[in-house]
Amino acid sequence: MKKHFLTASFTLLVSLAFAQKQTAILPREVWPDEEGNHIQAHGGGIIRLDKTYYWYGEERRPGLDTNHRYVSCYSSEDLMNWKFRGDVIALTKPDTVLENNKWVLERPKVFYNTKTKQYVMYMHLDGAVKGVSKSAWAYDYASVGVAVSDKATGPFKLIKTFRPLGKESRDIGQFIDDDGSAYLIFECRPVKGFYIAQLSDDYLSVEKETAFIQSPLEGGAVVHYKGLYYAVGSTLTGWSPNANKVATAVSLAGPWSEFVDIAPTDTKTYSSQSTMFIKVAGTKDTTVIFMGDRWKPTALWDSRYIWMPVQIGAGKLWLPEPKPWTINVKTGEWKQMDVK
């Protein structure tokens, strides 16, 4: 009993230590939320409403009910300190054609529709299909799910699943242009490329193809900066990291340039994979943040994050070596922290 008490006390002290206010973003490290728990928002997406950022992602903590797939939500006003707002959806198997319980929910992305006042979540749903798949772990469903909520913090309710533009869809990303138009980015394996597709006015459907980028890439992320669009993706190596690449275009519809590395090739994008860009436009500067995942497939709950401002402009985008840094979301300025 005494030993158990000491262990519990030590655990509490560690949790309280981690729960201290964060003064910097530490790429590669455990990122504690306000309660001291490592943030579980993998393959995630960010939206900003007024002064609050909402981060949605794959909930991967140990001990989850294996009959459900979960999406978590966190909120922040400074991009450094995050409050856990709960799991906004606990999804059961979305379609009876899925063969078994090995189906997946990946890369959730949430949009806020100012006209309908509704939050719309897109997610990659996949798994083995009855009568089609040759493996229990096959990705043959290749669809997106759409869920809605009246609140940023949920709960979200699944309303449908489908294949955008009638095509197979795997990794998805989101992009909201400066004019407010919303787009779904999705990788299509048979044609070895990814689509940028505009959403309908209510965001509940994919309305039309804006661009198809012929390159075998996934983890698609797009940002618009000073008159140019930058599209980043990673090559098809599964959980293993690779050299993420970038192309540019004057119009979202293209034509797009050739893809080039965004970091030294041998670093494999510092062992991370792209998921989104966050553009912080402040009163003094605009910072574009690369938002990436460092996957640990054998311990997904311990997967880390690579968030780092990129060097961007005049058609070039470069991810510098990730080091501790801080940002002022009001001014849009960031600075690297000295580590002693």
N, C-alpha and C positions, 0 to 999 in steps of 0.2 A: 504493500500500500504506500509506504514512504517513497519507494523508488518511483512508483507511478505518479505520485504528487510532484516529485522533482522534475520528472520528464514533462508533465503538463505545464509546470511553471516555466521551464526553459522554453517550451514551444510558444507560450504566451509572450515571453520577453522577446523572442525572435520576431514574432508577428508584430508586436508594438514597435520594434525598431524599424522594421520594413515599412510600417504605416506612416512614418514621418513624411512630411511634405517633400515632394520631389522638386529639386531646384535645377535639374537638367535631365535630358533624355540620354540614356546610356545604351547605345546599340549593342546587341549581342547578349546583354545581361538580362537577368530576371527583372521584369517590370511590375512592381507591386501596385495594386490599386489602393484606395484609401483604407481598406481593411487589412492590407499587408499580403494579399494573395496575388500570385502571378496572374496577369491579365490573360483571360481566355477569350480572344477575339481573332482567331486565326483566319487567314484568307479574307480579311475583312474589308469594310468600306466605311467611309466617313461622310457625314453631312453636317452642315452648320446651319443652325436656326437662331437668329439674333446673335447672342453672345455665346451660345452653347454649342459645342461639338458633340455629336453622337457617333460612337464607334460600335459597329455591329460586326460580329464574326462568329466563326465556328467555336462552339463551347466544347472543350475537350478535357475538362477536369475528370479525374478518376472517379469511378463509382456511379456513372450515369446509367440510367435505365436503358438497356440495349434495345428496347422496343421503340425508342424514340430517337430523334435527331434534334439537337438543340442549337439555337442561335442566341448568343448573349448580347447584351447592350451595356455600354459604359458612357458616361457623360463627363465633359470637362469644359472649362472656360479658358484653359491655357495650353492645352495639348500635352501637358506634362503630368498633371495630377488627374486621375480618373476615378470616378465613383461607379461601382457596380450597380446597375439598375435592374438586374435580374435577367433570367432567360425569357426572351420575348416570344418564343415559339418552342413548343415541344411537339414535334411532328411525328405522327405515326405513318406507317407505310402508305405513300400517297396514291398508289395505283395497284390494282389486283394483278396486273400483268407482270409485276416484279416477282421474280422467282423465289426469293428467300429473304432472310433478314440481313443480308450483307449490302443492302442498298445504302447510298450515301447522300448527304446534303452538304454541299460545299460552296464556298465563296459567296455568302449572302451579301446583297447590296440593297440599300434602302434609299428610296427617293421620296421627297415630300412634294406633293402636288398642291400648289397654291390655289388652284381653282376649286378642286374638290375638297380641300382641307384634309386629305387622306395621305397616310404613309403607305408606300407600296414597296414591298420587298420582293426582289428577284433572287432566285437561288438555283444552283446547278444540282439537278437530281439525276442519279444514275444507278445502274445496277444490272443484274442479269434479268433477261426477259424470257418468260415461259415460251417454250417451243422455238426459241431463236438462239439463245446463248449456249455456247459449248463449255463455258466455265462458270462456276458459282460466283467468281469475282469479276465477271465481264462488265464492261461499261457499254451496254447496248441500248439502254433506255435513252440516254443522251438528250435530256429535255431540260426545260426550265420550269420552276414552280413560281407562282405569283401568290403572295399573301398580303393582306391589308390590315390596317389598324387605324383607329382614330387618334391614337397617342403615339408619340415617339418611343415610349417605353413599353408599348404593347398592351395587351397581348395581340399577336398577329394571327389571322385566320387564313389558311390556304383556300384559295378560291378556284384554282385551276392549274393544270400542267399542260405544256405543249412544246412543240419544237418551233423556235422562232424562224419565220420565213419558210417554215416547212423543212428545216435542215437540222441535222444532228448538231447538238450544242453541248460543249463540255465546259472548260473553264470560262467563267464570265467575269466581266468588269463593268464599271459604270463610268459615265462621263456626262457632266452637265456643262454646257457651253456658256460663254459669257452672256448670251442673250436669253438664257434660261431653258433652252431646249435640252431634252434629256435623251440619252442614248444608252443602249445595251451593247456591250462588246462581248462577242462569243467566238470561241474557237470551234472550227468545224474540221474534224479529222479527215474525212474522205477527200476533201478538196485541198488539204494542206494549206490552210490559211485561217484568218479570222475576219469576222464581219463587224462593222460598226453600223448599228441599225437604230433609227429614230423611233422613239416610243410614241404611242397615240396621245391625244390631248389629256386623257385621264390616266395615262401611264400603265394601263392594265393590259395593253397589247403592244406587240412590235408592229409598227405601221409600215415601215419601208426600209429597204437597204440604202444606206448612205455611202458605204464603201466596202469593198472586199479587198483585203490586203493579202496578196498571194505570197505567203511565207509560212513555213511550218512552225508557228509560234503559239504559245499559250500564255496565261497570266497577263492578258492584254490590259494596258493602262494608257490613258491619253491625257494630255494637258495642252492648253492653248496659252501661249506666252508671246507677247509682243508681235502679233501678226502671223505666227507660225503654230501649226499643230505638231506635237511630238507624240509618237506612238511607240511604246516600249513593250517587249514581250520576251519570254524565255523559250528556249528550244525544248523539244519533247524528250525529256530525260526522266519523266516520272518524279519521284521524290528527290532524286539527286540534283544538286544545283548545277547551273551551267552559266555561260556568259550571256547575260541578257543584252538585248540589242535595241537600237532606236532608229526610227525613220522619221522624216519630216514632210510636211505638205503645207502649201498656202491655204488650201481648202480641205475641209474634213473629207470631202469626196475624192480627194487626190487630184493629180497623180502623186504617189508617194515615192520618196527617194529610196535608195538602197539602204539596207539595215547595216549598222556598224555597232561595235561594242560600246557599252556605257561605262565600263570599268576595265582595268587590266585583265586580259583574257584568263591568265592563270589563277586569278582570285575567284573565278566563277561567281562574279558579282558579290564577292565577300560571303560566299556560301548562302546566298539568299535568292528569292524569287519575287518578281514584281507582283503587286496586287492593285496598287492605286497610286495616284499623285494627289497631294493636298496642296492647293495654292492658297497661300496666306497673303492677301493684298491689304497692306496696312497704310498708315498715313505717311510713312517715309520710304517704304520699300516693299517689294513683293518677293516672297520666298516660296520656292517650289520644293516640296518635300517628297522624296522617294519613299514609298511605304512598301516594305518587303517582308517576307516570311523566311525564317531559317527553320526548315522543317526537321523534326526528329521523328521519323516514322515509327520507331519502336517505343517512343514515349512522347506522343503528340502533345500531351499536356505540358511538356517542358519545352515545346518549340518556342523559339525566341523571335525577336523582331529586329529588322534593320530599318530604322527611320533616319534619314540623313538628307539635309538640303543638297540639291544638285547645283552644279555650275551649268547655267543654261543661257542661251542667247545666240543669235546669228546662225541658227541651224545646228548648233552643237549642244549636246547634253552629256554631262559627265558626272559620275558618282564618285566623289572623293572617298578616301579611306574612312570608314565610320569611326568616329571618336565622340566622346561626350560633348553635348552642345545644348544651348538654351535658346529660347525664342520669346520675343515679345509680340503677341498676336495683335496688339493694338497698332504698333508701328510697322509690323511686318519684318522687323530686323532680327537676325540671328547671330550668334557668335559661338565659336568653339571654346570649350572650357579647358583650362589648364589642369592637367592631371599630374600630381606629384607622387 
